[in-house]
Amino acid sequence: MPALFDKSQSKSLRVLAVPAFNDNYLWLIHDGRHAAVVDPGDAQPILAALDAHGLVLVAILLTHHHADHVGGVQTLLQHFNIPVFGPAGEAIAGVSQPLDEGDTATIPELGLTLSVLDVPGHTSGHIAYVAQGQPWLFCGDTLFAGGCGRLFEGSPGQMVDSLAKLSSLPGDTQVYCAHEYTVSNLRFALAVEPDNAVLAARMATEQAKRERQQATVPSTIALENATNPFLRYQQPTILASLQASGRLAEKQRKTDPVAAFAALREWKNNFK
């Protein structure tokens, strides 16, 4: 995993990536003094980053209940008496401010307010945060760079609706997803849509980053719309690939618009 690095273009607020486990990114939003953390699956890297950068933690933001996203919450609460924002639809220990779509998470110490979107699919109550006044999306495991999360609890229809919400955000929105899965995701995308020139160029760019041990995230919504098969599942080229591989029947394609997405997700589940 790469070392700590800044990925924001903002002069006042910045986003610091804190690598954890094998491929997680924990996100610290900070102003040089105060910080909020998104999905702290492990407390120790966060405590180390706070100490290294002279930051005081003032809030925790959670997207869903999986352990690699919430595992550090209780330890952090032993060090800081702070609010914990999280999905109202999931039982997560420590959440003090449960949120649904239409709610906001306000962090006064940072002058930051984030709008909440319900994005079920990966889990039943997954939420995402869209920063107000900053081009930032914190989407947990719903949308990945080049891919999307597995459907552990939700349905294909739910994930289609969730991804549609995210894909409709402004194109310059930076996608702060939670895992370094990009090259693997793009390898699958190229199998599905081999003639997508933008996708091929992206693969070369992202592979070069990984060879230099650089992160491939954040991405942008515009780049995802141009290259991510799970946002492009209705494109004729992708539908043709699904039909040619026997994963989608012509009749099914016409009668069930979600069938193509479901077939694509199942293909990815078993892709080597």
N, C-alpha and C positions, 0 to 999 in steps of 0.2 A: 504493500500500500504506500502511496506517496506521503510525504511529510505534510504538515499543516500548511494551508495556503489560502489566500484571499481570492474570491471569485466575483466580487461585486464591483460595479462601476460607480457606485454612489460615493460621494465625498463625505457624507455625514454618517450614514449607516453602511455597514459592511456585512458580508456573509462569509464566515470562516468555516471551511470544511474540516471536520475532525474524523479521520479514518478510525474504524473499529471493526473487530472481528476479522473475517476474511475479505469482505467486500462491501461493508456498510459505510455510509457517510452520515455522520451526525452533524447537524447544522447549527452553528452559533451565529445569531444575528446580534451585532454589537455596534456601539458608538465609540469605542475606545475606553469606556468606563463600565457600562452596564451591558448585560447580555441576556438574551433569551435562547433557549436550546430547543431544537425540533427533534423529537424522537430519540431521546437519550437511552439507547439500548444498553449502554455500559456507562457507569458513572465515572470510572477512573480516567479515561481519556478526556472527558469533559472537565473534571477537576484539574487535570494537568494543563489543559489548554487555558482555562481561566487563570491559573497561577502564572503561566508563561506570558500571558498577554495583559496581566493586571486587571482582570475583569471581575465584576460581581454579578452573579446570576440573579435575575429578577423575575423570570417566568419560565415555565415549561410548556411546550406545545406538543400534543400527541395527535397522530393521525389515525392509529388503530392499535389493537390490543396485542399484537404479536410481541413475543419476548425480546426480540432484537430491536424493538422500538421503544419498549417501556421498562426494560429490565433495570435501568439505572435510576428510576424515579425515586424509589424509597431511600436510597443512599443519598441522593442529592437533597432530599427533604430533611435529612439529618443535618445537613450543612446550611440550608437556606430555608427560611420561612416565606415561601413564595406561592403564587397561584399556579395551579396546574390545569391547563385547558385541554379538553379532550372530547371525543365523540360521545354524545348523549346516548347513542344507540348501542354502546358497548360498556360492559362492566370492567373498569380499569381502576385498580386500587390507587388512591391518591388524587384522583381527579376532583378538583374543587369547583371547576366551572365547566359543566357539560354544555356542548354546543351542537346545534343543528344548522342546516342550511338557512341562510338569512341572518344568523347571528354574527357577531363580531368578537374578536379577541383584541382587547386594547391593552397595550403595555406602555403606560405613561412615562416611565423612565427613559424609554427609547423614542417617545413621540410617535409610536407605531400602532396602527390599527390594521388588522387582517380580517378580511371577509371569509366566511366559511361556506364551503360547498359540500353537499352530501355526494359522495362518490363510491357507493357500494359496488361490490363485485369481488374484489380480493378478499375482503371481509364484509360482513353484513352491515356494519355501521361506519365504515371508513369515511373520513372527511379529509378535505384539502383546505389549505389556507392560501388566500390571494392577498398579497400586501397592497394596501392602499397608498398610492403615491410612489410606489416602487414597482418595477417590472418583475416581480418575484412570485413564483408558485411553488409551494411546498406540498408535494402530492404523495408522499409516502411511497407505497407500493402499488398505486393505481396505474400511473403512467411512468414508464421507464424511458430512458434514452434508447430509441429504437424498438421499444417493446411495451408490454403491459404486464401487470401482475397475474399470477395464476388465480383461477376462480376457486378459492378454497371454501367460501361460504355463499357467495352470491351466484347469480345466474348470468348467462351470456347477455340477456336483454338488459340487465342492470349495468353490466360493464359497458355495453354499447352506449347507454344513456350517460354514464359517468364520463366516458372518454369524449363524448360529444360536447359536454360542458367544458372540458379542458381544451379541446381543440378549437373552440370558438373564442378563446381568450386572444388578446392582441398578439400578433406574430412575434413581437420583440420580447414577450414574456419569457423570463428565464425559468427553466424547468429544473427545480432542485429535487430530484428524486433521491431515493435512499440507498441505491446499490450501484456498484460498478459492474453492470452487466452489458455494457454497450456493444462491445465487439462481438460477443456471443449473439446478442440480439440482431445485429446487422448481418451476421453470417446467415441467420435464418431468413432475414428480409431479402437478401440477395437470392436465396433459393426460391423464394416466392415471386420476386419481381426482378429477374436478372438483367433486364434491359433498362432499368432506372438509372440514368447517368448521374443524377444527383446523389443517389444512394451509393453508387460505386465510388464516387469522389469522397463521400462522407466516410466510407469504410477505410479508405486510404488515410484520411486525416486522423481518424480515431485510432487506427492501429499505430500510427507514428507517435501519437501521444502516449499510448501505453508502453511503447518501446522506450520512451523517455521517462517512464513511470509518472506521467502526468495524468490527472483525472480527465475524464471525458464529459463530466457534468459540471455546471449546468449546460443543458441544451437550450433550445428555444422552441416555442410553439410552431413557428414558421418552419423550422428544420424538421420537426416531428411530422407536420402535415405533409411535407414533401418526401419523407423517407420511411416513416413508421408504418408497417403494414396493418397494424391494428387501428390506425386512424384512416387507412386507405382501403379497407376491406371491400368497399364497393367499387373500386377502380376496375375497369374491364380487364386489365392485365392480371390482376390478382384473382379475379373471378375465373379467368381462363386457366390459371395455374391450378386453382382448386378443382375445377372440372376435369382438367387433363390428368390430374393425379387420382381421380376417382373419389375425391373427398366431398364433392358437392354435385348433386344432380341438377340438371337444367330446370326441372319442374320445381324442385325445392328452392332453388335460387329465386324463382319468380313468385313463389307463394309465401316464403318466409324470409324477410330481409335480414333477420338475425342469424340465419343458418350459416351464411358465409363467415361471419365472425366466429361462431361456435366451431366451425370446421377448422378455421385458421388457428384458433387457440389450441384445439386438440392436436393439430399438426405440430405446433411449437412444443407442446408437452412432451412429444415423443421424438423430437428432432435431435439428431446426434451431430 
